Amino acid sequence: MGLFDKFKKRKINKEYDENVTFSHFINTFKPSNNLLKPTEEELKQFKNSLPTELLNFWKEYGFGNYGDGIIKVINPLEYMENFYEWLGKEDFSKIPIILTAFGDVFYYRKLQDDVEDICLLSIHYRNSIVCSYSLQEFFKSYIVNEQIYNEVLRRKLFQQAYAVKGSLELNQIYFFTPALVLGGKELIESIDRGDANIHQSILLQLGK
């Protein structure tokens, strides 16, 4: 096999790996019809901060609602300021990449050059946990797991909210009134919808 053939094979294998990484995710959470593609400038800003396969996913599909909005693949630039306020400081090794329909944040964390994980920041219960120890594991296994779908993404409650409150706009989430931190309940009667950034900021202030 010549050098050019080896290069072609590596490229094909890499593309295959990326397709496998996201195929189950796409089948589980159908992309909406109004996704927004990133600009070249936005892609450049994250070239050294996020995995190439995620940037390629952005280019192919885009930012916005997936699975009718039960999760959002987000443009980090629109949420980083709020996210770092939650963390208490700017830390560019941690970058928000996905929101749940209820505003919780999945973020990518680069620990070392070859060490990464994906964490979940719960804005309602004010804690953070490690979900997966690689981007591939997160998209191939964690986020499409039935238990995660039902419990972490609040599948049943989402379906109820979608039916009663309507679909979410690109910048919207469902939230609880009163907030859970003030004694609210995870019930359909307590749900409304509104701007994600605004509500995340309100919840942060309520907890101080």
GINORWO-V858041 format. One record per pair of residues at least 24 apart in sequence whose ideal C-beta (glycine too) atoms are under 7 Angstrom apart, sorted by the first residue. I is the first residue (numbers start at 1). J is the second residue. If there is no record, write none. Layout:
I_J, I_J
//
This chain:
18_53, 18_56, 21_53, 21_136, 21_139, 21_140, 22_57, 22_139, 24_140, 24_144, 25_139, 25_143, 25_144, 28_67, 28_144, 29_66, 29_67, 29_70, 29_71, 30_66, 30_67, 31_61, 31_66, 32_64, 32_65, 32_66, 34_64, 35_61, 35_62, 35_63, 35_64, 36_62, 36_63, 36_64, 37_62, 38_63, 38_75, 42_75, 42_77, 46_76, 49_92, 49_95, 49_110, 50_95, 50_108, 51_135, 53_135, 54_97, 54_135, 64_170, 65_168, 65_170, 68_162, 68_167, 69_101, 69_167, 69_168, 70_101, 70_153, 70_158, 71_98, 71_99, 71_100, 71_101, 71_153, 72_98, 72_99, 73_98, 74_98, 74_99, 79_197, 82_197, 82_200, 82_201, 83_107, 85_204, 86_121, 86_204, 99_173, 99_196, 100_153, 101_158, 101_168, 101_173, 101_174, 102_154, 102_173, 102_174, 102_175, 103_173, 103_175, 103_196, 103_199, 103_200, 106_131, 108_135, 123_200, 123_203, 124_180, 126_207, 157_186, 157_188, 160_188, 161_188, 161_191, 164_188, 165_191, 165_192, 165_193, 168_193, 171_195, 171_196, 172_196, 173_199, 175_199, 179_203, 179_206, 181_206, 181_207, 182_206
//
